[in-house]
Amino acid sequence: MTDSWTVGRIARVLRDRNLLREVHGPEDVRVLGVSQDSRRLREGDLFLAWRGDTADAHDFVAEAAERGAVAAVVERPVDVEIPQLLVRDGRLAAAVTADAVMGSPGKDLVLVAVTGTTGKTTTTLILRHLLAGRGPAASIGTLGVVGNDGEVKPGTEGLTTPGPVQLSIWLRDLVHEGIGAVTLEASSHALEQRRLDALRFDAGVFTNLGRDHLDYHVDPGAYLAAKGRLLELLRDDGAAVINADEPAWDQLSDTSKRWTYGIEASGADLRAEGLELSARGARFALVLGDARIDTGTPFLGRYNVHNALAAAAAAVAVGMSIEDVARRLETAPQVPGRLERVVDEPASVLIDFAHTPEALENVLSTLRPLVDGRLIVVFGAGGDRDRSKRRPMAEAVTRYADVIVLTSDNPRTERAEAILDDLEAGLVGVPHERRVDRREAIGLALDSARMRDLVLLAGKGHERHQVVGREKRPFDERVVVREHLAGSGAV
């Protein structure tokens, strides 16, 4: 916290945003911080409450007060003897309040948000690397907070897009560290839930639109609309950076400042021409207007060229030269859990986060022509998530894999056997192995692999745990692979 705050001062901030309805209690009470979690609240904090999709934080206002909360922002009055700021929209009020109390750190940063069904993590991290060429840069997303050194800050792993309080704290801390630019993954959930509404972005990147999170969004139209909310969060001179090869984005509302990128789209502002793909990555000419610069990336596959173009277009949109962008692309580091190579002997083993039909299609179609032997795929599907994508996921695997091992992912509170039953509907008549225990499934795949084969472990990617019930159990596939191979005498 960078300034002195009182309940009255926070009330004025909320009133200016047309969010405040009433103030109950004295306004001169001093506020030392903010919290949206009564279990982690510190004495002197303002508690932020709203009715969520699975829980109502108003039920925890009394507990927050007992733990030292001096006031609360609420959507309805609660019978607790602390000042209460009654607001029209608790989610938005939480974002606005947290940002204000933390000193509105976004105003001192170049901010770029990336949304889309797939490619958010890779694009965000490539863009962080590009922007680091002109000054300290960080990223926030699925991996956590990645600092200017390219390393994940311990303890920051979690949601693709954190809640408004955590986000404001992280941005404040990054500003204090001297960071000048932050790239951020913007999930459809975060955009729908207004977690980012206190921020204004210099650029908003749209990668692609497939099928995901339909367990949360009503239908594909609602999913698209959630992604499209990013346009509302751009600064007055902010740029929409749009994949011209993705026809779904044609439905986005027009913007005064728009950058497009693509491979197929000849009219795109930034293009990759003369594309050459290999097991070492991609080479192409980066074309912008009259400029044409030979460059490349170490990432595998055509879809990763789209991710690199998205990052390049965003970097140019916020002021980097095309020459600097092309040079930095050449040295972009490997992204954890995105076609990450674990071992090369006795067979190659890669891990990837692909957990949607589109993502599996992209990854497998990329790997298929690069495999001299057999393509062995271990995959499953997450529990308590969109069941409608399970059969298409399995069907995508059948189109490319020589050996299929069906297993669990993060079953969560769903019965793992039932999830595998859903997946098997897409494997009818296709030979495959079924092992609920993921460690056992990986071992089966490794034992069957021969020289020149490639084993893909899909679905977990960067994750270091498996969620069974409500418990997070340690499970790092890199460790599992190396331990199994060491135990079998293969390494």
N, C-alpha and C positions, 0 to 999 in steps of 0.2 A: 504494500500500500504506500503510495507516494504522497498522500495529502491527508488533511484532517476532514473526516466525514461525520455528519450527524444524520439522524432520521429525516430531519427537515430538508437537508441538502439533497439527499437521495430522492425525497418526494418531489423536489423541483425538477430533477432530471427526468423522473417518470412523467411528470405533468407536461414537460416540454415535448415528450414523445406521445402525448395523448393516451397514456396508459393508466394514469392514476385516477381512481374513482373517489376514494376517501382515505383519510388518515385517522386512525384510532390510537389515541395515546399521545404522550408528550413528544415533541419534535426535536428537543435539545439533547436527546440521548446520543452519546458518542458511539460510533461504529468503528471497530478495529479491523474488520475483514468480512468476507462473505463465505457462505457454505451452502451447498445443496444436499449435503449428506449429514444427517444428525449424528452419525457415528464418528465422523471425523471433525466435527465442529470444535472450534476453539472458543474459549471464553472471550466475549466481546464481539463475536461474529453476528452478522445479519443472516438469518436463515431464509432461503429462497424456496418457496413451495408452489407446486402446481399439480394439477391432476394429470397423471400420465396414463399410458396405455395399459399398464399392468399394475400400477400402484398409485396411491394418492398421498403425496407428501404432506398434505394437511394433517394426516393421521400421526405425523411425527413432530408437529410443532411443539407439543407439550414436552416431549423428550428433549428437543433442541433447547427449549427454555431451561430445563433442568441442568443441561450440560453447559449453560452459560450464554446462550443466545440472548442478545439484548433487544432484538426486534425481529420482525418477519415480514416478508413480502408474500401476500396471499391472494388467492382468487375469491375466497369467501372468508368471513370472520371466523376465528377460532376462539373458543373459551379458554384463553390463556392470558395471564396478566403481563404481557409485554406489548410495546407499541406494534401496530400492524398497519402496513401499507396495502390497502385493498386495490387490486389492479384488474384490468380487463383481460389480460393475456399473461398468465404466469410464466410461460416459457420465454416469451419475448422480453418480459420484464426482467427475468433472470439474466438473460444475455446482456441487456442494456445496463443493468445494475453492476454486474460483475466487471464489465468493461470499464465503466466509469470509475469504480472504486480502485481498480488496478491502474488507473491513470491513462486509459485509452491507448494502450501500447501500439495498436495497429496504425495509428496516425504517423508513427515514426518509422514505419517499415514499408518496403515494397512488398505487397501481398499478392500472391497468385493462388487461386483455388482451382483444383482439377476435379472434374466430375465425369461420370460415365460408368458403364457396367463393368468393363475390364480396363486395365491399363493405368488406373489411377496411381498405384504405388510406383510402378516403373517410371511413368511420366513425371511424377512429382520428384523422384530422386534424381532422374537425369537433369531436370530443370534446376534442382538445387546445385548440382555439380556445375552446370553452365553458369549460373549466376555467381557462384563462388569465384569465377574467374575475374570478376570486377570488384569483389568485396565479400566480407563474411556473410554466409548464407546458411540457413537451416531449413528443415522440413518437418512437418507434423502429419502423421498418418498411421497406417496400419502397423508399421514397425515401431511406432512411438516417436519421440523427438530425435531427429538426426542432426547432430551439430555440424559446425563448419569443418570439423575433421572427418566427416563422413561416418562417424560412429554413433550408434544408438545410445542415448543417455539411459543408464540403468533405472528401472522402475517406471519408465514412461510408456511401456507397452500397454495396449488396451484396445479401445474402440478405434475404428477407422477415423472417425472424427470425435474428439472428446467433448464432454459437456461444456457449457458456457463458462463455468467457474474455472475448471481446469485449463481450458483454452486460454482464458485471460491471464491466468497465473503464468503459464508457459510463455506466452508472448511477452509479458512483462519481464520475465527472467532472461529471455533471449535478447531483448533490448538492452538490459543491464550488462549483458556479456559483450555487447558491441555488434551484434548481428544486425545487418542492414536489410536483408531480404528473407522472406519466409514463404515456402511453397507448402500448400496444404491440401490434403485430400478432403473432398466434400462429398460425403455419401448422401444418398437420397433421403435416408432417415434424418440426417443432420439438417439438411435443407428443409425438409418438411417440418421438423421440430424446432426450427428457428434458432438452432444453436449458434449460427454464424451471423445472425441478423444485426449484431452490434458492429460488425466489421464492414469495411468497404474495400473492394479489391481493385488492383491495377489491371488485372486480367483474370478472366474466367475461361478455363479450358474445357472443351467438350470432346471426349475421346470417341465413344461409341455408345450404342444403345442396344442391349439384348434383353434376355429374359432373366430377371432376378428379383428377389424380394417381393414377389406377388403374394406372399403370406402376410405382408404388411400393407402394401398399397392395394387399393381396391381392384385395379385393372392396369393394363399397360399404359392407358392414357393418363392415369393418375401418377404412374411411375415417371413418365415423360414430363408431366407438369412439375413434379418435385425437382427433377434435374433442372428444368427451365427456370426455377426460382433463383438460380445463381445469377441470372441476368439482372435481377432486381438489386443485387448486392454489389454491382460494379460502381466504381467512382464515376463522377460525371464524365471524365475523360478516359474511363476504363475500356478495355478492349475485350470483346468476345472472340475467343480463338477456337475455331470450329473445324472439325474433320469433314472436309468436303466429300470424302468417299462414303460418308455415313448418311444415307437419305433420310433417316429419322429426324435429323436436326433441321431439315427443311421446315418442320412445323414450329420451330422456335420463333418467337416474335423477333422482328427486325431490330437491329441496333445501329446507332449512328457510327460506331467504330467497330469494324469486324475484320478479323484476320482469318483466312482459311488456309488449310494445309491438306496435302493429299498426294497419293501416288497415281491413282487412276484419273482424278479430276484435272483436266488440262487447264481449267480456269482458276485453279487454286493459287493463292498469293505465294505460298512457299511449297516447293515440290521436290520430290526425289526422282531423278531421272537416271536412266541407265542402271537400274537396280541389279546388283549381283549378290545372290545369297549363297552362303557356304557354311560349313561346320565351324568356321572361324568367326562368322558374323555377317555383316552386310557392308557393301561398298556402293556408293551412289554419288551422283552430282547433286549438290544442294543448290536449288535454283530460286532466286528471288529477283524479279525484274530482269535487269541486264546482267546481274551477277550470277556466275555459275562456278561453284567451287567443289572440287573432288574431296570427299570425306567418307566417313564410315563409322560403324559402331561395332563393339564386340558382341552385341546381342544377337541371338538366333531368331530368324523368322521374319516374315513380312509384317506381321502385326507389331513387332518391336520396332520396325522402321516407322510405322505410324506413331508409336509412342515417342520415338526420337524426334519426329517431325513436329509433334504436338509441343514438346518441350522447346524445340528450336524456335517455332513460331511465337510461343509465349515470351521467350527471351528477347526476340527481336521486337515484339510488341511493347516491352517495357524498356527498350532503349539499347540493347546490345547490338553490336555490329554483326552482320552475317559472317564476316571473316572470323571474328572471335568465336562465334557459335560453332562454326565448322571445325575449328581447331580443337575446341573443348569436347566436341562429340567423340573425337577419336580416343579420348582417354577416360570415357565414362566407366565407372567401376561396376562390377557385377552387382545385381540387386538380389538380396537374400530371398530365397524361396521362389524365385522366378527363373525357371530353367537353370537352377543352381547346380553346378556339377559337384558331386560328392566324392566319387572315385572314378578312375578310368580302367582299373584292372580288378579282377579278371574280366569284368564287363563294365561298361559305362553305366553309372547310376546318376540320374538327375532327379531333383525334387521341384515341384511347382505347385502353386496355390490354386491352380485351375479347379473350379468347383461349380461351374455353370456349363450348359451345353456349348455355348459359344466359345468359352475359354478352352474347354477340352478340344473342340474342333480346331481352334487356332494352334494350340500346342502340338497336338498330334499330327496335324497336316504339315507343321514345320519339321517335326522330327522324322516323319516317315521316309522322306527321300535321303536323309542323312544316315540311315541305319543300314549297314552292310548285312547284318544278321537279322535276328528277330527283335521286334518291338514288344516288350513285356510291360504291361500296364497294371499297376495296383491302384485301385480307386474305391471310393465310397461316396456317401452323401451325408451332409449334416442333419442332425435331428432337430425337431421343432422349427423347421424352415420349410419353404415352399416345396410341397410334395410334387407339384406338377412338373418340375424340372428333372425329376429323377429318371424317368424312362428316357427322355431325350439325351440325358448325360450318358446313359448306358449305350444307347444307339450310336452316339458319336464315337465311343470307344470301339465298338464293333467294326467301324469302317476302317480302322487303322491298325489295331493291335493284332499281333500274332498269338500272344498269350495274355489272358485276362485273369486277374485275381481280384475278386470282389471282396471288400472288407468294410469295416466301420471307419467313420471319419470322427466327428464329434457327435455321438448319439444324443448327448444332453439328456432330457427326460423321456425321450422316445425309446421304445424297445429296439435295440440294434437289429435283431432278426427281422422285424417288420420293415425297417428301412431297406435292408438287403432284398426283401421280397419285392418291394416297389421297384428297385433297380433291376431285378431279374426279369421284370416284365419287358425290358428292352434287350434282353439277352436270350430270348426264346430261340432254341435251335442252335445257339452259338456255344461251342465248348468253353467252359470257364471253371475256375476253382472258386470256392467260397470259404472264407475264413473270417469269422467275426472278429477274432483277436488280430489287431493290426500288426503287432509285432510278429505274430506267427505268419501272417500273410506276406510281410516283407521278407521274412526268412525263406518262405517257399519260393518267392520270386528270385531271390539271390541264388538259392541252391540250384534252380533250374537254368540260370543264365550261363551262357557259354561265351567264349571269346567272339567279339564283333557284335554281340547282342547289346541292346540298350534297355535298361530298366527305368521306367518313369514311375515315381511315387507322386500321385496327383491328389490335391485337395488340402494338404496341411501346409505346404510351403514353409514360410518363415516361423510358423508356430512351434513353440517348445513345450506344448502340453496337449492333453486330450481331455475333453469335457465329457464326463460320464455322470449322468444324473446332474447334480449341481456342484460336483467336485471337479476341480482342475488337477489332473494327474500329470506329473512330469513325463513328457514324451517328445524327445528330440530325434527326428528321423536320421539326422546326420550321425548321431551317437548310436542309434539302433543299427544302422548299416555297418558302421565300422566295428561295433562289438560283434555282430554276427559274423562278419568276414574274418575277424581275428580269431573267433572261437572255432571257425571251420577250417582255419589254417590257410585261408585264401590270401591273406595279407600278412 
